[in-house]
């Protein structure tokens, strides 16, 4: 345990150097932390889900949404790869002792940039052995605001509903916080979105805290760009993800490194889809 926390303190000490990997940076005016819950098997919702700390970092012209654990891992790996490996091993050992199998980097790996480049939305992720990125026109949800009210983190929030990217979303926003942004790609309301979920509750975001001081600059995180990033069109990016999730991983590995025999294909289709579902689902 002592060595684990030692590595964490060392991680904090080198984090400042990670700023060298942030492109087109500008001062942040607000950082919002959320809990993101993703159902990974809609037939067994209470047993199969991911729960990640995620954050929204807002500047005057752009914002970043990403997983907290993934950001720490990528920034440390860029500044001090050997230390990152030690922290990874120490964290896995702690998780093993605690009887958990959580990944140190968490389960949410996307970096989402609103209005970067100007007028665009950019998403970068890693799957199927490749770092991938796409840009698209930044299209905001068209919200219908109701009179329903509830309190979140001490702020009076109003309810809004929109159909966006294949799902029906409910958002609760706080007019007291004049930031027209929110978790994931949700935005465009007259106040910060503090809670959001789709009608099937397969995805949800709930704010856990806000801070306005001592926030790193917001910009494009280029930690892994030197390793190569594949630029794709938006539909190609998501269709590749769908093919990857429907693939037989064991068959791939045997074909590449094993005896050449393809094991019988099992039902490997994912029992969930992404936050957005309006993309080609071709195999």
C-alpha positions as CSV (number, residue, x, y, z in Angstrom):
1,X,0.0,0.0,0.0
2,X,2.8,2.4,0.9
3,X,4.5,1.9,-2.5
4,X,1.2,2.4,-4.3
5,X,0.7,5.9,-2.7
6,X,4.3,6.7,-3.3
7,X,3.7,6.2,-7.0
8,X,0.6,8.4,-6.8
9,X,2.6,11.2,-5.3
10,X,5.2,10.9,-7.9
11,X,2.5,10.9,-10.5
12,X,1.3,14.2,-9.2
13,X,4.8,15.6,-9.2
14,X,5.3,15.0,-13.0
15,X,1.8,15.9,-14.1
16,X,2.8,19.5,-14.7
17,X,5.2,18.5,-17.4
18,X,2.3,16.9,-19.3
19,X,1.2,20.4,-20.3
20,X,3.9,20.2,-23.1
21,X,1.6,17.7,-24.8
22,X,-1.5,20.0,-24.9
23,X,-2.0,21.8,-28.2
24,X,-3.9,25.0,-28.9
25,X,-4.3,25.5,-25.1
26,X,-6.3,28.2,-23.5
27,X,-7.2,28.9,-19.8
28,X,-9.9,26.8,-18.3
29,X,-12.8,28.6,-16.6
30,X,-14.6,25.6,-15.2
31,X,-14.1,21.9,-14.6
32,X,-17.0,19.6,-13.8
33,X,-16.7,16.0,-12.6
34,X,-19.3,13.4,-13.3
35,X,-20.0,9.8,-12.7
36,X,-20.6,8.0,-15.9
37,X,-22.5,4.7,-15.9
38,X,-22.7,2.5,-19.0
39,X,-24.8,-0.7,-19.1
40,X,-22.8,-3.3,-21.0
41,X,-25.4,-6.1,-21.0
42,X,-29.0,-4.9,-21.2
43,X,-30.3,-8.4,-20.3
44,X,-28.5,-8.2,-16.9
45,X,-28.4,-4.5,-16.0
46,X,-27.6,-4.9,-12.3
47,X,-24.5,-7.1,-13.0
48,X,-22.9,-5.8,-16.1
49,X,-22.1,-2.1,-16.2
50,X,-19.1,0.3,-16.2
51,X,-18.8,3.1,-13.7
52,X,-16.2,5.7,-14.4
53,X,-15.2,9.2,-13.1
54,X,-15.3,11.5,-16.1
55,X,-14.8,15.3,-16.4
56,X,-15.7,18.3,-18.5
57,X,-13.0,21.0,-18.8
58,X,-14.3,24.2,-20.3
59,X,-12.5,27.2,-21.8
60,X,-13.7,30.3,-23.5
61,X,-13.8,28.8,-27.0
62,X,-13.5,25.0,-26.6
63,X,-14.1,22.2,-24.1
64,X,-12.8,18.7,-23.4
65,X,-14.7,15.7,-22.1
66,X,-12.7,12.6,-21.1
67,X,-12.2,9.8,-18.5
68,X,-10.3,11.0,-15.4
69,X,-8.3,7.8,-15.0
70,X,-7.5,7.6,-18.7
71,X,-6.3,11.2,-18.7
72,X,-3.9,10.4,-15.8
73,X,-2.6,7.3,-17.5
74,X,-2.0,8.9,-20.8
75,X,-0.4,12.0,-19.4
76,X,1.9,10.0,-17.1
77,X,2.9,7.6,-19.9
78,X,3.9,10.6,-22.1
79,X,6.0,12.2,-19.4
80,X,7.5,9.1,-17.6
81,X,6.6,5.7,-19.2
82,X,8.6,3.7,-16.7
83,X,6.7,5.3,-13.8
84,X,3.4,4.8,-15.6
85,X,4.1,1.1,-15.9
86,X,5.0,0.9,-12.1
87,X,1.8,2.7,-11.2
88,X,-0.2,0.4,-13.4
89,X,1.3,-2.8,-11.8
90,X,0.8,-1.3,-8.3
91,X,-2.8,-0.4,-9.0
92,X,-3.6,-3.9,-10.5
93,X,-2.0,-5.5,-7.4
94,X,-4.2,-3.3,-5.1
95,X,-7.3,-4.2,-7.1
96,X,-6.4,-7.9,-6.9
97,X,-6.0,-7.7,-3.1
98,X,-9.4,-5.9,-2.9
99,X,-11.1,-8.5,-5.0
100,X,-11.8,-6.2,-8.0
101,X,-10.8,-6.4,-11.6
102,X,-11.0,-2.7,-12.5
103,X,-8.7,-1.3,-15.1
104,X,-6.4,1.4,-13.7
105,X,-7.1,3.5,-16.8
106,X,-10.9,3.0,-16.4
107,X,-13.3,2.0,-19.1
108,X,-14.0,5.3,-20.7
109,X,-11.2,6.1,-23.2
110,X,-12.7,8.7,-25.5
111,X,-11.5,12.3,-25.7
112,X,-14.2,14.6,-27.0
113,X,-13.5,18.1,-28.0
114,X,-16.3,20.6,-28.7
115,X,-15.6,23.5,-31.1
116,X,-12.1,22.1,-31.9
117,X,-11.2,22.9,-34.6
118,X,-13.5,25.9,-34.9
119,X,-17.1,24.8,-35.6
120,X,-16.2,21.1,-35.3
121,X,-16.5,18.3,-32.9
122,X,-13.5,15.9,-32.6
123,X,-13.3,12.5,-30.9
124,X,-10.2,10.4,-30.3
125,X,-10.2,6.9,-29.0
126,X,-8.2,3.6,-29.0
127,X,-9.7,0.3,-30.0
128,X,-8.8,-2.8,-32.0
129,X,-5.1,-2.0,-31.7
130,X,-5.3,1.5,-33.3
131,X,-5.5,5.1,-32.1
132,X,-8.3,6.7,-34.1
133,X,-9.7,10.2,-34.5
134,X,-12.4,11.8,-36.5
135,X,-13.8,15.4,-37.0
136,X,-17.3,16.3,-37.9
137,X,-19.5,19.4,-38.0
138,X,-20.5,20.4,-34.5
139,X,-24.3,19.9,-34.3
140,X,-26.0,20.7,-31.0
141,X,-29.2,18.9,-29.7
142,X,-32.5,20.7,-30.2
143,X,-33.9,20.8,-26.7
144,X,-37.5,21.1,-25.4
145,X,-37.4,22.7,-21.9
146,X,-40.1,21.9,-19.3
147,X,-41.1,23.3,-16.0
148,X,-39.8,20.3,-14.0
149,X,-37.3,21.3,-11.4
150,X,-34.9,19.5,-9.0
151,X,-31.8,20.3,-7.0
152,X,-28.4,19.0,-8.0
153,X,-25.3,19.9,-6.0
154,X,-27.3,22.7,-4.5
155,X,-28.3,24.2,-7.8
156,X,-31.9,24.5,-9.1
157,X,-32.0,22.5,-12.3
158,X,-34.6,22.4,-15.1
159,X,-35.5,19.5,-17.2
160,X,-35.0,19.4,-21.0
161,X,-35.5,16.6,-23.6
162,X,-34.0,16.1,-27.0
163,X,-33.6,13.4,-29.6
164,X,-29.9,13.3,-30.4
165,X,-27.8,10.8,-32.4
166,X,-30.2,7.9,-32.2
167,X,-31.3,8.2,-28.6
168,X,-33.8,10.3,-26.6
169,X,-32.0,12.2,-23.9
170,X,-33.1,13.9,-20.7
171,X,-30.9,16.6,-19.3
172,X,-31.1,18.7,-16.1
173,X,-29.4,22.1,-16.4
174,X,-28.5,24.9,-14.0
175,X,-29.2,28.4,-15.3
176,X,-27.2,29.7,-12.3
177,X,-24.1,28.4,-14.1
178,X,-24.0,30.2,-17.4
179,X,-22.1,27.6,-19.4
180,X,-23.8,26.0,-22.3
181,X,-22.0,22.7,-22.1
182,X,-22.4,19.3,-20.5
183,X,-21.1,15.7,-20.4
184,X,-20.3,13.8,-23.6
185,X,-21.6,15.7,-26.6
186,X,-24.6,17.2,-24.9
187,X,-24.7,21.0,-24.8
188,X,-26.7,24.0,-26.0
189,X,-28.9,24.7,-23.0
190,X,-28.9,28.0,-21.1
191,X,-27.0,26.6,-18.2
192,X,-24.5,23.8,-17.4
193,X,-25.9,20.3,-17.7
194,X,-25.4,18.6,-14.3
195,X,-27.3,15.3,-15.0
196,X,-28.2,13.5,-18.2
197,X,-29.5,10.0,-19.2
198,X,-31.2,8.3,-22.2
199,X,-34.7,7.0,-21.9
200,X,-33.5,3.4,-21.5
201,X,-31.0,4.4,-18.8
202,X,-28.2,2.6,-20.7
203,X,-26.1,5.7,-20.2
204,X,-26.1,8.3,-17.4
205,X,-24.0,11.2,-16.3
206,X,-24.3,12.7,-12.8
207,X,-22.3,15.7,-11.6
208,X,-20.3,15.1,-8.4
209,X,-18.4,18.3,-8.1
210,X,-17.2,21.6,-9.7
211,X,-14.0,23.7,-9.5
212,X,-13.0,27.0,-10.9
213,X,-9.5,27.5,-9.6
214,X,-6.2,25.7,-10.2
215,X,-7.4,24.0,-13.4
216,X,-5.0,23.0,-16.1
217,X,-5.4,24.6,-19.5
218,X,-7.9,23.1,-21.9
219,X,-6.7,22.0,-25.4
220,X,-6.0,19.0,-27.6
221,X,-4.3,16.2,-25.8
222,X,-1.6,14.9,-28.1
223,X,-0.1,12.4,-25.6
224,X,-0.1,9.5,-28.0
225,X,0.0,11.2,-31.4
226,X,3.7,10.4,-31.9
227,X,2.7,6.7,-32.0
228,X,0.4,7.3,-34.9
229,X,-3.2,8.2,-35.1
230,X,-5.6,7.0,-37.8
231,X,-7.8,9.8,-39.2
232,X,-11.2,8.5,-40.2
233,X,-14.6,9.7,-41.3
234,X,-17.2,9.6,-38.6
235,X,-19.3,6.7,-39.9
236,X,-16.2,4.7,-40.7
237,X,-14.9,5.2,-37.1
238,X,-18.1,4.0,-35.5
239,X,-18.7,1.1,-38.0
240,X,-15.1,-0.1,-37.3
241,X,-16.0,-0.1,-33.6
242,X,-19.1,-2.1,-34.2
243,X,-17.1,-4.7,-36.3
244,X,-14.5,-4.8,-33.6
245,X,-17.1,-5.5,-30.9
246,X,-18.7,-8.2,-33.0
247,X,-15.4,-9.9,-33.8
248,X,-14.2,-13.2,-32.4
249,X,-11.1,-12.1,-30.5
250,X,-9.9,-15.7,-29.9
251,X,-10.1,-16.5,-33.5
252,X,-8.0,-13.4,-34.4
253,X,-5.3,-14.3,-32.0
254,X,-5.1,-18.0,-33.1
255,X,-5.0,-17.0,-36.7
256,X,-2.1,-14.6,-36.0
257,X,-0.1,-16.4,-33.4
258,X,-1.6,-19.8,-32.8
259,X,-1.9,-23.1,-34.8
260,X,-3.9,-21.5,-37.6
261,X,-7.1,-23.3,-36.5
262,X,-10.1,-21.0,-36.1
263,X,-12.1,-21.8,-33.0
264,X,-15.8,-22.1,-33.3
265,X,-17.3,-18.7,-33.2
266,X,-19.3,-18.0,-30.2
267,X,-21.9,-15.3,-29.8
268,X,-19.6,-12.3,-29.3
269,X,-22.0,-9.6,-30.4
270,X,-22.1,-6.8,-27.8
271,X,-25.3,-6.6,-25.8
272,X,-25.1,-2.8,-25.9
273,X,-24.5,0.1,-28.3
274,X,-22.7,3.4,-27.9
275,X,-24.2,6.7,-26.7
276,X,-24.9,7.4,-30.3
277,X,-26.5,4.7,-32.5
278,X,-27.1,6.6,-35.8
279,X,-24.2,5.0,-37.7
280,X,-23.8,2.1,-40.0
281,X,-23.9,-1.3,-38.2
282,X,-22.4,-3.3,-41.1
283,X,-20.3,-6.4,-40.4
